[in-house]
Amino acid sequence: MPPPAPKVNFALELIRCKIALMEISAPTTLRERKMRETAARLTSTCRRLTAERGLNGFTVEEVCEEVDISRRTFFNYFPTKEDAVIGLDPEEELQKFAADFLARGSHGWDRVIDDFADLVVEHFESAGINPADHAELVAAIEREPKLLTKFMGVSRARDKQAAELIAEREGVDLDDARVVACVNLVTLLIKSAGDRYFEPHNDLDFSSLVHQNLSALRTVLGSSSPRKAHP
């Protein structure tokens, strides 16, 4: 029996990687829709086979046969089986997210959190993420815990990209404490919303959960008086 995967918030990792910086805009052409459908089928098939057999228990050719594509086509989408399981996003989607965020302009640090929360919700809804996506990913990583290292690496890269966007828009250095705070707060909001969204008996949509958390966070922070720095 394979060892259990290290404890991790799969809901948070799934949302951060698949929503925050991927599947940002709806496909506008038949070709784009087919490409997205093919990528989704490849990821779903690789996750299922990984959960059933482990990464070494199936070949790229088997995946291609199930999805009805050529081996060459597979590698046009993903460089490895591991990447197909994770479901890495195309770079152009990151560029679209960045353009949307930067286009809103700088209107104070409160708006940084609002804009990120709004965009995350918007793109979550357009991505069509559901509990089945979550279950597939959890099952695959539980069978192959080494995938977790790769997955967490993607997540850290997303945090860095988010920090770069905030610093650029607000005109500050990347290590500015306010940039770090914004990234941490956005992560906290998504984590909490993701935990609750994937609960079996949850009846709230993702937007309600995110904005409920944001409101609660502002209430708590607004009622706290800043501490004086120690000399």
N, C-alpha and C positions, 0 to 999 in steps of 0.2 A: 504494500500500500504506500503511495507517495506521501512524503511528509506534508503537514499542513502548511499553507502559505503564511508568511508573516502577517501580523495583524495590520490592516490598512483600511482607510475609509474608501472603499471601492466606489461608493456613490460620488464622493468628491472628485476622485481621480477621473472617473468616467465623464463627469460633467465638465471639469476643467479642460480636459483634452478634447472632448468632442464638441463642446459648445463654445467655450470662451474664444477659441481661435480656429474653429473649423465649421464647415457647412453653413457659412454665413448668409449667403443669398440663395434664393430659389433659382434653379436652373432655368434658363430662358430659351433654350433650344432643345429639340428632340435629341440631338447628339449629347448634350450635357446631361439630360435626364438619364439617358441610357448609360453614360459613364458612371453616374452616381449609383444607379441601380446595380451595375456590375461590381463596383467597389464594395457596396454594402453586402452583396451576395458572397463575394470573396471573403470578407471579414467574418461574416456569419458562419460560412462553411469552415473556415480555418479555426474559428473558436470552437465549434462543435467537435471537429475531429481532434483538436488538441485536448479537449475535455475527455473525450472517449479513449484516446490512444497515446497522448503525449505528442510533443513536437516531432519526435523521431519515429512516430508510429504511422506516419502518412507522408506521401510525396506531393510535390507541387503538381505532378501529372494527375494525381487522383483529384486534387482540387479542381484543376482545369477541366477534367472530364465531367465533374458534377455541375460546374457552372457553365460548361459548354463554351470554353474559350481555348485559345492556344497557349502553350507555355510562354511564348514571346509576349502575348498580351498580358499574362499575369505579371511579368516583370516590368511592363509599362506602368502598372499600378503600384506595385510594391517590390522593393529590392529583396525581401526575404519573407519566409513564412511568419517569422516573429513580427515583422512590421504589419503583415496582413491581419494578424490577431489583434494587435493594438489598434490598427485602423488609422494610420497617420494621415494627416490632411495635406492637401496640395498647398504649395506656397502662395498661390494667388488668392486663396481664401483668407490667409493671414493678412495679405495686403488690403483686401476689401475691409476687413474689420478695422485695421489701422486707419484707413481712409475715413471710415464712418466716425470713429472716435475723434480723430484730429479735426474733422470738419465741424464738430460741435463747438470748437474753440474753448479758450480758457475763460471761465466765469467764476473762479474761486474754488477752493479745495472741496467744499461740500458738493459741488457739481461733479467733481471727478468720480466720487462714489456713486452719485445718482446716475451718471451717464454709463458707467460700467455696469451697474445693476440693470438698467433699462436694456442695454445691448445684450447682456447675457440672457435676459428673459426673452427678448425678441428672437434671438438666434436659437435658444433652446426650443422654443415653440416651432420654429421653421425646420429644425433638425429632426423633429418627430421622435425624440428619445422616449423609450418606454421601459417598463420593468424587464422585458425580455432581453433588451440590450445589456442591462445590468447583470442579469442572471447568466447570460452567455459569457460575459467577461470574467465574472467571479469564478465560474466553473473552469474556464481555461487556465486562469492563474493559480487556482487551487491545485490543478494537476501539474502545472509547470511553474513553481514559485520563482524560477529564474526570470520569468517574464516580468515580474514585479519590478526588478531593478531597471529594466528598460522603460517600463511604464512610468516609474517615478522620475526617470531622467527626462522623459518628454514633459512631464508636469513641471519640473524645475525650469526647463527651457521656456515654458509658457509663462511662468512667473517673471522670468527675466525680460521676456518680450513685453509683458504688461508694464513692468517698471520702466522700460525704455520709452514706451508710448506716453506714459504719464509725465515723465521727465521732459520729453520733447514738447508736449502740449503746454506744460506749465512753465517751461523755460528755466528749469533748475537742473542741478547735477543729479546723476543717477543714484548717488548714495545719500541724497537729501532725505532726512528723517520722515518728511511728509510723504515722499514717494513710497518708502518702505511701509509706512503706516497704511496707506491706501491699498497697496497690494495685499497686506495682511488682512485688512478689513473685508476686502472683496472675497478673499479666500474663506474667511469665516462665514460670511453671508451665504456663499454657495454651499459650503460644507453643511451648515445647519439646514438649509433648504433641501439639499440633496438627501440628507439623512431622513427627513420627514417625508419627502416626496416618494421615496421607495419603500416606506412602511406599508405593510399589507392593507391596513385599514385607513390610510390617508384618503381624505376626500377633497383636499384643496389642490388647486393647480399650482404650478411652479411659480408663476408670477405673484400670486397671493402670498406664498411662503417667503419669497425673497423680500417683498416689500413689507411684510409683517416683521421680519427680522430686522430690516433696516430701520423701521419705525421704533422698534424696541431698543435697538442699539443707540439711536439718537436720544431716546428718553433717558437711558442710563448715563450716557456721556454728558448730556445736558444738565443732569442733576449732580454731577461730580465737580467739586472744586479742585482746581489744579494744585498740586503740592509744590511747595517751594523747593528749589534745588538746594542740596546740602553744600555748604561752603567747602 
